[in-house]
């Protein structure tokens, strides 16, 4: 009798146990202390998976370079980007959609839906979505409520499509109430910190995970 295939999302080289399809994680940590590198590590999956990256802090080209530094050569047919950074490269294609500002949550949501459907139409049914970072969206919004509604909609779509959602934010740049509000849109949290010249992470809100802080090589 054959065993059922394990469909959980796996994180190679990171001390996080596999998580079920449809999981959304808030990834917190210092922007200049490894947060981007950790997000890219978590976005890096198997060759059969696709990636959809929303970049608000850096341009699409910079995001691709960061992703390649972790995942190796990136397959453009399996990677899509939404570039809403102020310092955007301005380049746009079938796989890269530009949005004028991080404050255009409707535009980001429409681009997300279009590119996600595009990946599915090409036969990619397992997609990891990453947002780096949430900070510019919060700055432009002036109020956490529209950002929460946006996150609630996006994470709901990821959940219904059996994808994996990852959203990075630097908690030191936001007030505690804002972080508590946006956390409600996610199934769990991955916290990153710098410690003794290295990095450590821990998970919260997820079952079957390691307890406490774990060393991670970024």
GUMIZA-638619 format. One line per 3 residues: their letters; for each residue x negated, y negated, z of N, C-alpha, C. Coordinates in Angstrom, 1 decimal, padded with zeros to 4 digits. Example, Ala and Ser with C-alpha at 12.3 -4.5 7.8 and 13.67 -1.06 7.14 Angstrom:
BEGIN
as> -013.2:005.7:007.8:-012.3:004.5:007.8:-013.2:003.3:007.8  -012.8:002.2:007.1:-013.7:001.1:007.1:-012.9:000.0:007.9
REM end
This chain:
BEGIN
xxx> -000.8:001.2:000.0:000.0:000.0:000.0:-000.9:-001.2:000.0  -000.7:-002.1:-001.0:-001.6:-003.3:-001.1:-001.2:-004.4:-000.1  -002.2:-005.1:000.3:-001.9:-006.2:001.2:-001.5:-007.5:000.5
xxx> -000.7:-008.3:001.1:-000.2:-009.5:000.5:-001.4:-010.5:000.4  -001.5:-011.2:-000.7:-002.6:-012.1:-000.9:-002.5:-013.3:000.1  -003.7:-013.6:000.6:-003.8:-014.8:001.5:-003.8:-016.1:000.7
xxx> -002.7:-016.8:000.9:-002.5:-018.1:000.1:-002.9:-019.3:000.9  -003.5:-019.1:002.1:-003.9:-020.3:002.9:-005.1:-021.1:002.2  -005.2:-022.3:002.5:-006.3:-023.2:002.0:-007.5:-023.0:002.9
xxx> -008.6:-022.7:002.3:-009.9:-022.4:003.0:-010.8:-023.6:002.9  -011.6:-023.8:004.0:-012.6:-024.9:004.0:-014.0:-024.3:004.2  -014.7:-024.1:003.1:-016.0:-023.5:003.2:-017.0:-024.4:003.8
xxx> -017.8:-023.9:004.8:-018.9:-024.7:005.4:-018.4:-025.7:006.4  -017.1:-025.7:006.7:-016.5:-026.6:007.7:-015.9:-025.8:008.8  -016.1:-026.1:010.1:-015.5:-025.3:011.2:-014.0:-025.5:011.4
xxx> -013.3:-025.3:010.3:-011.8:-025.4:010.4:-011.3:-024.1:009.8  -010.4:-023.4:010.5:-009.8:-022.1:010.0:-008.8:-022.4:008.9  -008.6:-021.5:008.0:-007.7:-021.7:006.9:-006.3:-022.2:007.4
xxx> -005.6:-023.0:006.6:-004.3:-023.5:007.0:-003.3:-023.1:005.9  -002.0:-023.0:006.3:-001.0:-022.6:005.4:-000.8:-023.5:004.2  -000.2:-023.1:003.2:000.2:-023.9:002.1:001.2:-024.9:002.6
xxx> 001.2:-026.2:002.0:002.1:-027.2:002.5:001.6:-028.0:003.7  000.4:-027.8:004.1:-000.1:-028.5:005.3:-000.7:-029.9:004.9  -000.4:-030.8:005.8:-000.9:-032.2:005.6:-001.7:-032.6:006.8
xxx> -002.9:-033.1:006.6:-003.8:-033.4:007.7:-004.3:-034.9:007.7  -004.2:-035.5:008.8:-004.8:-036.9:009.0:-006.2:-036.7:009.4  -007.2:-037.2:008.7:-008.6:-037.1:009.0:-009.1:-038.4:009.5
xxx> -009.5:-038.4:010.8:-010.0:-039.7:011.4:-011.4:-039.7:011.7  -012.1:-040.8:011.7:-013.5:-040.9:012.0:-014.0:-042.2:011.5  -015.3:-042.5:011.8:-015.9:-043.8:011.4:-016.2:-043.8:009.9
xxx> -015.8:-044.9:009.3:-016.0:-045.1:007.8:-017.4:-045.0:007.4  -018.3:-045.5:008.2:-019.7:-045.5:007.9:-020.4:-044.3:008.7  -019.7:-043.4:009.2:-020.3:-042.3:010.0:-019.9:-040.9:009.5
xxx> -019.6:-040.8:008.1:-019.4:-039.5:007.6:-018.0:-039.2:007.2  -017.1:-040.1:007.4:-015.6:-039.9:007.1:-015.4:-039.5:005.6  -016.0:-040.3:004.7:-015.8:-040.0:003.3:-016.4:-038.6:002.9
xxx> -017.6:-038.3:003.4:-018.2:-037.0:003.1:-017.4:-035.9:003.6  -016.8:-036.0:004.8:-015.9:-035.0:005.3:-014.7:-034.8:004.5  -014.0:-035.9:004.1:-012.9:-035.8:003.3:-013.2:-035.0:002.0
xxx> -014.3:-035.4:001.3:-014.7:-034.7:000.1:-015.0:-033.2:000.3  -015.5:-032.9:001.4:-015.8:-031.5:001.7:-014.4:-030.8:001.8  -013.5:-031.4:002.5:-012.2:-030.7:002.7:-011.4:-030.6:001.4
xxx> -011.7:-031.6:000.5:-011.0:-031.6:-000.9:-011.6:-030.5:-001.8  -012.8:-030.1:-001.5:-013.5:-029.1:-002.4:-013.0:-027.7:-002.1  -012.3:-027.2:-003.1:-011.7:-025.9:-003.0:-012.2:-024.9:-004.0
xxx> -011.4:-023.9:-004.3:-011.9:-022.8:-005.3:-011.7:-023.4:-006.7  -012.3:-022.6:-007.6:-012.3:-023.0:-009.0:-010.9:-023.0:-009.6  -009.9:-022.3:-008.9:-008.6:-022.2:-009.4:-007.7:-023.4:-009.0
xxx> -008.2:-024.2:-008.0:-007.4:-025.3:-007.4:-007.7:-026.6:-008.1  -006.7:-027.5:-008.1:-006.9:-028.8:-008.6:-007.0:-029.8:-007.5  -007.5:-031.0:-007.9:-007.7:-032.1:-006.9:-007.0:-033.4:-007.4
xxx> -006.4:-034.1:-006.5:-005.8:-035.4:-006.9:-006.3:-036.4:-005.8  -007.1:-037.3:-006.2:-007.7:-038.3:-005.3:-007.2:-039.7:-005.4  -006.7:-040.2:-004.3:-006.2:-041.6:-004.3:-007.3:-042.4:-003.6
xxx> -007.9:-043.3:-004.4:-009.1:-044.1:-003.8:-008.7:-045.5:-003.7  -008.8:-046.0:-002.4:-008.4:-047.4:-002.1:-009.6:-048.2:-001.6  -010.7:-047.5:-001.2:-011.8:-048.2:-000.7:-013.0:-048.3:-001.7
xxx> -013.0:-047.4:-002.6:-014.1:-047.3:-003.6:-013.5:-047.1:-005.0  -014.2:-047.4:-006.0:-013.7:-047.2:-007.4:-013.6:-045.7:-007.7  -012.9:-045.4:-008.8:-012.7:-044.0:-009.2:-014.1:-043.4:-009.6
xxx> -015.0:-044.1:-010.2:-016.3:-043.6:-010.5:-017.1:-043.2:-009.3  -017.0:-044.1:-008.3:-017.7:-043.8:-007.0:-017.1:-042.6:-006.3  -015.8:-042.5:-006.4:-015.1:-041.3:-005.8:-015.5:-040.0:-006.4
xxx> -015.6:-040.0:-007.8:-016.0:-038.8:-008.5:-017.4:-038.5:-008.2  -018.3:-039.5:-008.1:-019.7:-039.2:-007.7:-019.8:-038.6:-006.3  -019.0:-039.1:-005.4:-019.0:-038.5:-004.0:-018.5:-037.1:-004.0
xxx> -017.5:-036.9:-004.8:-016.9:-035.5:-004.9:-017.9:-034.6:-005.5  -018.6:-035.0:-006.6:-019.5:-034.1:-007.2:-020.7:-033.8:-006.3  -021.1:-034.8:-005.4:-022.2:-034.5:-004.5:-021.9:-033.4:-003.5
xxx> -020.6:-033.1:-003.3:-020.2:-032.1:-002.4:-019.8:-030.8:-003.2  -019.0:-031.0:-004.3:-018.4:-029.9:-005.0:-019.2:-029.4:-006.2  -020.3:-030.1:-006.5:-021.0:-029.8:-007.8:-020.3:-030.5:-009.0
xxx> -020.5:-029.9:-010.1:-019.9:-030.5:-011.3:-018.3:-030.4:-011.2  -017.7:-031.5:-011.4:-016.2:-031.6:-011.3:-015.6:-031.3:-012.6  -014.6:-030.4:-012.7:-013.9:-030.1:-013.9:-012.9:-031.1:-014.1
xxx> -013.0:-032.0:-015.2:-012.1:-033.1:-015.4:-010.7:-032.6:-015.7  -010.5:-031.4:-016.2:-009.2:-030.9:-016.5:-008.4:-030.5:-015.2  -009.1:-030.5:-014.1:-008.5:-030.1:-012.8:-008.6:-031.2:-011.8
xxx> -009.1:-032.4:-012.2:-009.2:-033.5:-011.3:-008.6:-034.7:-011.8  -007.7:-035.3:-011.0:-007.0:-036.6:-011.3:-007.3:-037.6:-010.2  -007.2:-038.9:-010.6:-007.5:-039.9:-009.7:-006.5:-041.1:-009.8
xxx> -006.2:-041.7:-008.7:-005.4:-042.9:-008.7:-006.3:-044.0:-008.1  -006.7:-045.0:-008.9:-007.6:-046.0:-008.5:-006.9:-047.3:-008.2  -006.7:-047.6:-006.9:-006.1:-048.8:-006.4:-007.0:-049.7:-005.6
xxx> -008.3:-049.5:-005.8:-009.3:-050.2:-005.0:-009.4:-051.6:-005.6  -009.7:-052.6:-004.8:-009.9:-054.0:-005.3:-011.1:-054.1:-006.2  -012.1:-053.3:-006.0:-013.3:-053.2:-006.8:-013.2:-052.1:-007.8
xxx> -012.1:-052.0:-008.5:-011.8:-051.0:-009.4:-012.7:-051.1:-010.7  -013.0:-050.0:-011.3:-013.8:-050.0:-012.5:-013.0:-050.5:-013.7  -011.7:-050.4:-013.5:-010.8:-050.8:-014.6:-010.6:-049.8:-015.7
xxx> -011.2:-048.6:-015.5:-011.1:-047.6:-016.5:-009.8:-046.8:-016.3  -009.1:-046.4:-017.3:-007.9:-045.6:-017.2:-007.8:-044.6:-018.3  -007.2:-043.5:-018.0:-007.1:-042.4:-019.0:-005.9:-041.5:-018.5
xxx> -005.8:-040.4:-019.2:-004.7:-039.4:-018.8:-004.9:-038.9:-017.4  -006.2:-038.9:-017.0:-006.5:-038.3:-015.7:-006.8:-039.4:-014.6  -006.9:-040.6:-015.0:-007.2:-041.7:-014.1:-006.1:-042.8:-014.3
xxx> -005.3:-043.0:-013.3:-004.3:-044.1:-013.3:-004.7:-045.2:-012.4  -004.7:-046.4:-012.9:-005.0:-047.6:-012.1:-003.7:-048.2:-011.6  -003.8:-048.7:-010.3:-002.8:-049.4:-009.7:-003.4:-050.7:-009.2
xxx> -002.7:-051.8:-009.4:-003.3:-053.2:-009.2:-003.9:-053.4:-007.8  -003.2:-053.0:-006.8:-003.6:-053.3:-005.4:-003.2:-052.1:-004.5  -003.9:-051.9:-003.4:-003.5:-050.9:-002.4:-002.1:-051.2:-001.8
xxx> -001.6:-052.5:-002.0:-000.3:-052.8:-001.5:000.9:-052.4:-002.4  000.6:-051.9:-003.6:001.6:-051.5:-004.5:002.0:-050.0:-004.2  002.7:-049.8:-003.1:003.0:-048.4:-002.6:003.9:-047.7:-003.6
xxx> 004.8:-048.4:-004.3:005.7:-047.8:-005.3:004.8:-047.4:-006.5  003.9:-048.2:-006.9:003.1:-047.8:-008.0:002.2:-046.6:-007.7  001.6:-046.6:-006.5:000.8:-045.4:-006.1:001.7:-044.2:-006.1
xxx> 002.9:-044.3:-005.6:003.8:-043.1:-005.5:004.2:-042.6:-006.9  004.4:-043.5:-007.8:004.8:-043.1:-009.2:003.6:-042.4:-009.9  002.4:-043.0:-009.7:001.2:-042.4:-010.3:001.0:-041.0:-009.7
xxx> 001.2:-040.9:-008.4:001.0:-039.6:-007.7:001.9:-038.6:-008.3  003.2:-038.9:-008.4:004.2:-038.0:-009.0:003.8:-037.6:-010.4  003.4:-038.5:-011.2:003.0:-038.3:-012.6:001.9:-037.3:-012.7
xxx> 000.8:-037.6:-012.0:-000.4:-036.8:-012.1:-000.2:-035.4:-011.4  000.6:-035.3:-010.4:000.8:-034.0:-009.7:001.6:-033.1:-010.7  002.6:-033.7:-011.3:003.4:-032.9:-012.3:002.5:-032.6:-013.5
xxx> 001.6:-033.4:-013.9:000.7:-033.1:-015.0:-000.2:-031.9:-014.7  -000.8:-031.9:-013.4:-001.6:-030.8:-013.0:-000.8:-029.5:-013.1  000.5:-029.5:-012.5:001.3:-028.4:-012.5:001.6:-027.9:-014.0
xxx> 001.9:-028.9:-014.8:002.3:-028.5:-016.2:001.1:-027.8:-016.9  -000.1:-028.1:-016.5:-001.3:-027.4:-017.1:-001.6:-026.1:-016.4  -000.7:-025.6:-015.5:-000.9:-024.3:-014.9:-001.6:-024.3:-013.6
xxx> -001.9:-025.5:-013.0:-002.6:-025.5:-011.7:-001.5:-025.7:-010.7  -001.3:-024.6:-009.9:-000.2:-024.6:-008.9:-000.7:-024.9:-007.5  -002.0:-024.9:-007.3:-002.6:-025.2:-006.0:-003.4:-026.5:-006.1
xxx> -003.0:-027.5:-005.4:-003.6:-028.8:-005.6:-003.9:-029.4:-004.2  -005.1:-029.9:-004.1:-005.5:-030.6:-002.8:-005.5:-032.1:-003.1  -004.7:-032.9:-002.3:-004.6:-034.3:-002.5:-005.3:-035.0:-001.4
xxx> -006.1:-036.0:-001.7:-006.9:-036.8:-000.7:-006.7:-038.3:-000.9  -006.6:-039.0:000.2:-006.5:-040.4:000.2:-007.6:-041.0:001.0  -008.5:-041.8:000.3:-009.6:-042.5:001.0:-009.5:-044.0:000.7
xxx> -009.3:-044.8:001.7:-008.7:-044.5:003.0:-007.4:-045.2:003.1  -006.8:-045.0:004.3:-005.5:-045.6:004.6:-005.6:-047.0:004.9  -006.8:-047.5:005.3:-007.0:-048.8:005.8:-006.5:-049.9:004.9
xxx> -006.9:-050.0:003.6:-006.4:-051.0:002.7:-004.9:-051.1:002.5  -004.2:-049.9:002.5:-002.8:-049.8:002.4:-002.1:-050.5:003.6  -002.7:-050.3:004.8:-002.2:-050.9:006.0:-002.4:-052.4:006.0
xxx> -003.5:-052.9:005.5:-003.9:-054.3:005.5:-002.9:-055.0:004.6  -002.7:-054.5:003.4:-001.8:-055.1:002.5:-000.3:-055.1:002.9  000.1:-054.1:003.7:001.5:-053.9:004.0:001.9:-054.9:005.1
xxx> 001.0:-055.3:006.0:001.3:-056.2:007.2:002.2:-055.5:008.2  002.8:-054.4:007.9:003.7:-053.7:008.8:003.5:-052.2:008.5  003.5:-051.4:009.5:003.2:-050.0:009.4:004.4:-049.2:008.8
xxx> 005.6:-049.8:008.9:006.8:-049.0:008.5:006.8:-048.6:007.0  006.6:-049.5:006.1:006.6:-049.1:004.7:005.5:-048.1:004.4  004.3:-048.2:005.1:003.2:-047.2:004.8:003.7:-045.9:005.4
xxx> 004.3:-045.9:006.5:004.8:-044.6:007.1:005.8:-044.0:006.1  006.7:-044.7:005.6:007.7:-044.2:004.6:007.0:-043.6:003.4  006.0:-044.3:002.9:005.2:-043.9:001.8:004.5:-042.5:002.1
xxx> 003.9:-042.5:003.3:003.2:-041.2:003.7:004.2:-040.1:003.9  005.4:-040.4:004.4:006.4:-039.4:004.7:006.9:-038.8:003.3  007.0:-039.7:002.3:007.4:-039.2:001.0:006.4:-038.3:000.3
xxx> 005.1:-038.8:000.4:004.0:-038.1:-000.3:003.8:-036.7:000.4  003.7:-036.7:001.7:003.5:-035.5:002.4:004.6:-034.5:002.2  005.8:-035.0:002.1:007.0:-034.1:001.8:006.9:-033.5:000.5
xxx> 006.4:-034.2:-000.5:006.2:-033.6:-001.9:005.1:-032.6:-001.9  004.1:-032.9:-001.2:002.9:-031.9:-001.0:003.4:-030.7:-000.4  004.2:-030.8:000.7:004.7:-029.7:001.5:005.6:-028.8:000.6
xxx> 006.5:-029.4:-000.2:007.4:-028.7:-001.0:006.7:-028.0:-002.2  005.6:-028.5:-002.6:004.8:-027.9:-003.7:003.7:-027.0:-003.2  003.7:-026.7:-001.9:002.7:-025.7:-001.4:001.3:-026.2:-001.6
xxx> 001.1:-027.5:-001.6:-000.2:-028.1:-001.7:-000.9:-028.3:-000.4  -002.0:-029.1:-000.4:-002.7:-029.5:000.8:-002.9:-031.0:000.7  -002.5:-031.7:001.8:-002.7:-033.1:001.8:-003.7:-033.5:002.9
xxx> -004.6:-034.5:002.5:-005.6:-035.0:003.4:-005.7:-036.5:003.3  -005.6:-037.2:004.4:-005.6:-038.6:004.4:-006.6:-039.1:005.4  -007.5:-039.9:005.0:-008.6:-040.4:005.9:-008.3:-041.8:006.4
xxx> -008.6:-042.1:007.7:-008.5:-043.4:008.2:-009.5:-043.6:009.4  -010.0:-044.8:009.5:-010.9:-045.1:010.6:-010.1:-045.7:011.7  -009.9:-044.9:012.8:-009.1:-045.4:013.9:-009.6:-046.7:014.6
xxx> -010.9:-046.9:014.5:-011.5:-048.1:015.1:-011.1:-049.4:014.4  -010.6:-049.2:013.2:-010.2:-050.4:012.4:-008.7:-050.7:012.5  -008.0:-049.8:013.3:-006.5:-050.0:013.5:-006.2:-050.0:014.9
xxx> -005.0:-050.6:015.3:-004.6:-050.5:016.7:-004.0:-049.1:017.0  -004.0:-048.7:018.2:-003.6:-047.4:018.6:-002.1:-047.1:018.2  -001.3:-048.1:018.3:000.1:-047.9:017.9:000.3:-047.5:016.4
xxx> -000.5:-048.2:015.6:-000.5:-047.9:014.2:-000.9:-046.5:013.9  -002.0:-046.0:014.5:-002.5:-044.7:014.3:-001.4:-043.7:014.8  -000.8:-043.9:016.0:000.2:-043.1:016.5:001.4:-043.0:015.5
xxx> 001.8:-044.1:014.9:002.9:-044.1:013.9:002.6:-043.3:012.7  001.4:-043.5:012.1:001.1:-042.7:010.8:000.9:-041.3:011.1  000.4:-040.9:012.3:000.1:-039.5:012.6:001.4:-038.7:012.5
xxx> 002.5:-039.3:012.8:003.8:-038.5:012.7:004.1:-038.0:011.4  003.5:-038.5:010.3:003.8:-038.0:009.0:003.0:-036.7:008.6  002.1:-036.3:009.6:001.2:-035.2:009.3:001.5:-034.0:010.2
xxx> 001.0:-032.8:009.8:001.2:-031.6:010.6:000.1:-031.5:011.6  -001.0:-032.1:011.4:-002.1:-032.0:012.4:-003.2:-033.0:012.0  -004.2:-033.0:012.9:-005.3:-034.0:012.7:-006.6:-033.4:012.8
xxx> -007.6:-033.9:012.0:-009.0:-033.6:012.1:-009.7:-034.8:012.5  -010.4:-034.7:013.7:-011.2:-035.9:014.2:-012.7:-035.7:014.0  -013.3:-036.7:013.6:-014.8:-036.7:013.3:-015.4:-037.7:014.3
xxx> -016.6:-037.3:014.8:-017.4:-038.2:015.6:-018.9:-037.9:015.4  -019.7:-039.0:015.7:-021.1:-038.8:015.6:-021.6:-038.5:017.0  -022.5:-037.5:017.1:-023.0:-037.1:018.4:-024.5:-036.6:018.3
xxx> -025.3:-037.2:019.1:-026.7:-036.8:019.2:-027.4:-036.8:017.8  -027.1:-037.7:017.0:-027.7:-037.8:015.6:-027.1:-036.9:014.6  -026.0:-036.2:015.0:-025.3:-035.3:014.1:-023.8:-035.7:014.1
xxx> -023.0:-034.7:013.6:-021.5:-034.9:013.5:-020.8:-033.7:014.2  -019.7:-034.0:014.7:-018.8:-033.0:015.3:-017.4:-033.3:014.9  -016.6:-032.2:014.8:-015.2:-032.4:014.5:-014.3:-031.5:015.4
xxx> -013.1:-031.8:015.6:-012.1:-031.0:016.2:-010.8:-031.1:015.6  -009.9:-030.1:015.7:-008.6:-030.2:015.2:-007.6:-030.3:016.3  -006.5:-031.0:015.9:-005.4:-031.1:016.9:-004.0:-030.8:016.2
xxx> -003.1:-030.2:016.9:-001.8:-029.9:016.3:-001.7:-028.7:015.4  -002.8:-028.0:015.2:-002.8:-026.8:014.3:-003.0:-025.5:015.1  -002.3:-024.5:014.8:-002.4:-023.2:015.5:-003.6:-022.4:014.9
xxx> -004.2:-021.5:015.7:-005.2:-020.6:015.2:-006.5:-021.3:015.0  -006.8:-022.5:015.6:-008.0:-023.2:015.3:-009.0:-023.0:016.5  -010.3:-023.3:016.3:-011.3:-023.3:017.3:-011.0:-024.4:018.3
xxx> -011.3:-024.1:019.6:-011.1:-025.1:020.7:-012.3:-026.0:020.8  -012.0:-027.3:021.0:-013.0:-028.3:021.3:-013.8:-028.8:020.1  -014.8:-029.5:020.4:-015.6:-030.1:019.3:-016.6:-029.1:018.8
xxx> -016.7:-029.1:017.4:-017.6:-028.1:016.7:-018.6:-028.9:015.8  -019.8:-028.5:015.8:-020.8:-029.2:015.0:-020.5:-028.9:013.5  -020.7:-030.0:012.7:-020.5:-029.9:011.3:-021.6:-030.6:010.5
xx> -022.1:-030.0:009.5:-023.2:-030.5:008.7:-022.7:-031.3:007.5  -022.8:-032.6:007.5:-022.3:-033.4:006.4:-023.5:-033.9:005.6
REM end
